[in-house]
Amino acid sequence: MGGKIINNLSSFPVVFVSGKGAVLKDSDGKKYIDFVSGIGVNCLGHNHPAVVKALKRQVKREIHISNYYNSDTGLRFASRLLELTGFEKVFFGNSGAEANECAIKLARKWGYTFAENSGLKGESKQVIVTLKKSFHGRTVAALTATGQDKFHPGCFGPYPEGFRYIEAGDYQALENIIDDSVCAVLIECVQGEGGVNVIDRDWALALAERARKVNALVMADEVQTGIGRTGVFLASQELGIEPDVVTLAKGICAGVPMGAVLMRNRARDVFSAGDHQSTFGGNPLACSAGLVVLETVGKKDFLDNVSRSGEYIRSTIKGWNLPCIKEIRGKGLMIGVELKNDEKFTAGFVQKTLLEAGLCISTAGPYVLRFLPPLVITKKEIDEGLRLLYLVLSQKK
């Protein structure tokens, strides 16, 4: 590859040239089962016929127009997305980090305006609370919102002020940390990068109740969990927290870059013209693919199959009773397999070994294997992936 692309992701020396469903093919013709789906992006797999058709049709009409105007495709996409989620307004960007940046700005303006309308200084209500082990993106503000010290190296400082972190499941901390200075709480319903940790529903409800008691917005980062990944259209729907703001990206447009921020209730009318913008956000090409995603993933039988497929993967791995596995967790097709600590048998080692065997997976920390297969993955593809996984894990003595 000649070193022309900076290797910030420590990419493997594999060049993929095509794909279909949950199968990828590299430049040497070797095939791989895809349990990554572009880190949860390719929700309808590779080369989905309806997505390809929609993109071809849209390319012939228009690819991009300025956000000074609206496109018919964008308006249809926005209407359908709001209809499926029960939100009232949406902002379109290009990525999950951008979506979270938008949500952070919205929360800060909400808190500032609320404080001033209450006869206080606007700056007195601009703290945002996130969870420890969370991940919210790679921009400076999103990194600061991320509740993991490893993402806060000194070389990128100084970091923005106004963030606090809370341990998921800690009820006492709700009272101690979420006070009148807080303008919003931002949580992932399942922490992806932090280890595929499922947030307890009762605690999440208590968190939302506490936030509303101090007039703070409830915001859910569904960049990874949204668009059917956990077996429901939005994971926050299952938690029951009824967020004011939800951020989306990854699977929203089946591989075409898109980020979105959903708003309702108190968050609906916070922004004024010019408060936040995006040149490429909501472009017709992305929205045309997004319409196919919504039409497919928005159906109950499709989501039910995602849940069944995820349960099948988790129960199968659990049934192996392999000594190297510490825990299996997740929701839908967002799955984490935690290995027992062994410096010679890390998640990175397993990931590399599986790639050589023909299975693509991700990791979430030094000892967690992370699976994010396409939502359309077939049982045959699942079984082949699991066969390769078993071959590698069972070799651990």
Secondary structure as GFF3:
##gff-version 3
##sequence-region A 1 397
A	DSSP	beta_strand	16	20	.	.	.	ID=ss1
A	DSSP	beta_strand	23	26	.	.	.	ID=ss2
A	DSSP	beta_strand	31	34	.	.	.	ID=ss3
A	DSSP	alpha_helix	37	40	.	.	.	ID=ss4
A	DSSP	alpha_helix	49	61	.	.	.	ID=ss5
A	DSSP	alpha_helix	72	85	.	.	.	ID=ss6
A	DSSP	beta_strand	89	93	.	.	.	ID=ss7
A	DSSP	alpha_helix	96	117	.	.	.	ID=ss8
A	DSSP	three_ten_helix	122	124	.	.	.	ID=ss9
A	DSSP	beta_strand	127	131	.	.	.	ID=ss10
A	DSSP	alpha_helix	140	145	.	.	.	ID=ss11
A	DSSP	three_ten_helix	149	151	.	.	.	ID=ss12
A	DSSP	three_ten_helix	154	156	.	.	.	ID=ss13
A	DSSP	beta_strand	163	166	.	.	.	ID=ss14
A	DSSP	alpha_helix	171	177	.	.	.	ID=ss15
A	DSSP	beta_strand	182	187	.	.	.	ID=ss16
A	DSSP	beta_strand	190	191	.	.	.	ID=ss17
A	DSSP	beta_strand	197	198	.	.	.	ID=ss18
A	DSSP	alpha_helix	201	213	.	.	.	ID=ss19
A	DSSP	beta_strand	217	221	.	.	.	ID=ss20
A	DSSP	alpha_helix	235	239	.	.	.	ID=ss21
A	DSSP	beta_strand	245	248	.	.	.	ID=ss22
A	DSSP	three_ten_helix	250	253	.	.	.	ID=ss23
A	DSSP	beta_strand	259	263	.	.	.	ID=ss24
A	DSSP	three_ten_helix	265	267	.	.	.	ID=ss25
A	DSSP	alpha_helix	284	297	.	.	.	ID=ss26
A	DSSP	alpha_helix	300	320	.	.	.	ID=ss27
A	DSSP	beta_strand	325	331	.	.	.	ID=ss28
A	DSSP	beta_strand	334	339	.	.	.	ID=ss29
A	DSSP	alpha_helix	347	357	.	.	.	ID=ss30
A	DSSP	beta_strand	359	360	.	.	.	ID=ss31
A	DSSP	beta_strand	362	363	.	.	.	ID=ss32
A	DSSP	beta_strand	368	371	.	.	.	ID=ss33
A	DSSP	alpha_helix	379	393	.	.	.	ID=ss34
###
